Each structure stands twice: as structure tokens, then as C-alpha cells.
Amino acid sequence: MSLVKWAFIIFVTLPAAELGAFVLVALMIGWLWTVVLFLATSLAGIFLLRRYGRSDLGRFRDAWASDGLRAVHLETPGFAAMLGGILLVFPGFITDLIGAALLVPSFRRWASAMLRNLARKRRRGRHDAPVIDLEPDQWHRLPDRSPKGRRKSKRRA
């Protein structure tokens, strides 16, 4: 599936999932504590970004200058922490959970390995397609025999 389709699915389903998670947490711990937790995670994200954001952004900018687009991965110094802080600032418990998990080094290594394997499979799937190179005299065009290619004949009685 293309990146555009995945982005559309995420932007449509994530707000609904976040709303459902908010209601579920509110039913479990109460509405007041849910709002307090909701605001606390956003404040923690702001604190993390203010404290580490400038130095991590500088390290990421240096990696981007030397490696270009290849520098965008979770193992780039400071990138995962910066992304985790941004996800903590976003409203919602699902993004908060992912953002907090990105601050844990073992989860970062696992997520990086999973994304690398996924990218490798996508690349392999694209390049392993069977291609048969034929000379012009070794092939010929066949007529279209599919049902939609045929025309219905009009019979007269």
C-alpha cells in the first residue's frame, strides 16, 4: 500500500481511536483524573522538548547535513527523543504511549529493527519481480480475450 493511503488511514482512524481511548480511560479512572493525566502528558512533552529539543535538533541537523534523507531513522542521535516529545505534546493517550515508548532505548532499537525489516521487504518485493527480456522477434501481441474486451454481437432473427 502506498504511503499516501497509509497516511490517509492514520489521519482518519487515529482521532477516532484517541477519542475511544480517552473515554475508556475516563471510565476506568474517572473524568477528572483523565483530564489531569491528559494535561500532564502534554506538559511533560513540552518540558522534554524545551530541555532537550535544541541540542537534539542541532545533532539531527548535523546528521541531516552529512547524510541527507538517510539520516532520518530512530537511531539518529536525538531524533527518537525529539519525536517522542512531539508525540507527548499531541493530545491523546495513544500518541502519548508511543511517544513515551520512544524515550526507552530498548523500544527504540526494536522499533528501528522492525522498520528496517519492513523497508527491506518492500524494496525486495519491488526488485524481485520477474522480468523477461525478449528481443523484438521473440514475441508477438495476442488479441484481448477477456470478457470485457469482447463485444456483444447483435443477432437478428
NULO-887676 format. One line per field, with one value per residue (C-alpha): residue number from 1; x, y, z; residue in one letter. Coordinates in steps of 0.5 Angstrom, whole numbers. Layout:
NULO-887676
pos	c(NUM;...)
xx	c(X;...)
yy	c(Y;...)
zz	c(Z;...)
code	c(A;...)
END
This chain:
NULO-887676
pos	c(1;2;3;4;5;6;7;8;9;10;11;12;13;14;15;16;17;18;19;20;21;22;23;24;25;26;27;28;29;30;31;32;33;34;35;36;37;38;39;40;41;42;43;44;45;46;47;48;49;50;51;52;53;54;55;56;57;58;59;60;61;62;63;64;65;66;67;68;69;70;71;72;73;74;75;76;77;78;79;80;81;82;83;84;85;86;87;88;89;90;91;92;93;94;95;96;97;98;99;100;101;102;103;104;105;106;107;108;109;110;111;112;113;114;115;116;117;118;119;120;121;122;123;124;125;126;127;128;129;130;131;132;133;134;135;136;137;138;139;140;141;142;143;144;145;146;147;148;149;150;151;152;153;154;155;156;157)
xx	c(0;3;5;-1;-6;-3;-3;-10;-12;-8;-11;-18;-17;-12;-17;-23;-18;-16;-23;-24;-18;-20;-27;-24;-19;-24;-29;-23;-20;-25;-26;-22;-16;-17;-16;-11;-7;-8;-5;0;3;3;6;12;12;13;18;22;22;25;30;33;30;35;41;38;35;43;45;40;41;48;47;42;47;52;47;41;35;39;39;32;32;31;38;40;42;37;31;27;27;25;20;18;17;13;8;7;5;0;-7;-9;-7;-4;1;3;4;8;12;14;16;21;24;26;32;30;24;28;32;26;22;28;30;22;22;29;26;19;23;28;22;19;25;26;19;20;26;25;19;21;23;24;28;26;28;23;23;22;15;8;2;-4;-11;-15;-19;-22;-30;-30;-25;-31;-36;-43;-46;-53;-56;-62;-68)
yy	c(0;7;12;17;11;10;17;18;12;14;21;18;13;16;21;16;12;17;19;12;11;18;15;8;12;16;10;7;12;18;24;29;24;23;31;32;26;29;35;32;28;35;39;33;33;41;40;35;39;45;42;37;40;45;40;34;39;41;34;32;38;36;29;31;36;30;24;28;24;17;21;20;14;12;11;18;22;25;24;19;23;29;25;22;29;32;26;27;34;32;31;24;17;13;18;19;12;12;18;15;9;12;15;8;6;-2;0;5;-1;-6;-1;1;-6;-7;-1;-3;-10;-7;-3;-8;-13;-7;-6;-13;-14;-9;-11;-19;-18;-23;-19;-23;-19;-21;-19;-16;-22;-27;-24;-22;-19;-23;-21;-19;-25;-22;-22;-14;-14;-18;-14;-17;-19;-16;-22;-21;-27)
zz	c(0;-2;4;2;3;10;12;10;14;20;20;19;25;30;32;33;37;41;43;44;49;52;54;56;61;64;65;69;73;73;68;73;73;66;64;69;66;59;61;65;59;54;60;60;53;53;58;55;48;52;56;50;44;42;43;40;34;33;33;28;24;23;22;16;13;13;11;8;8;10;17;18;23;30;31;29;36;39;33;37;44;40;36;43;46;40;41;48;46;42;45;46;50;44;42;49;50;43;45;52;49;44;50;52;49;48;45;40;38;37;33;29;27;25;21;18;16;13;9;7;5;1;-3;-4;-6;-12;-15;-15;-20;-25;-32;-38;-43;-50;-57;-62;-66;-60;-58;-61;-59;-57;-58;-52;-50;-43;-43;-42;-49;-53;-56;-56;-62;-64;-67;-72;-72)
code	c(M;S;L;V;K;W;A;F;I;I;F;V;T;L;P;A;A;E;L;G;A;F;V;L;V;A;L;M;I;G;W;L;W;T;V;V;L;F;L;A;T;S;L;A;G;I;F;L;L;R;R;Y;G;R;S;D;L;G;R;F;R;D;A;W;A;S;D;G;L;R;A;V;H;L;E;T;P;G;F;A;A;M;L;G;G;I;L;L;V;F;P;G;F;I;T;D;L;I;G;A;A;L;L;V;P;S;F;R;R;W;A;S;A;M;L;R;N;L;A;R;K;R;R;R;G;R;H;D;A;P;V;I;D;L;E;P;D;Q;W;H;R;L;P;D;R;S;P;K;G;R;R;K;S;K;R;R;A)
END
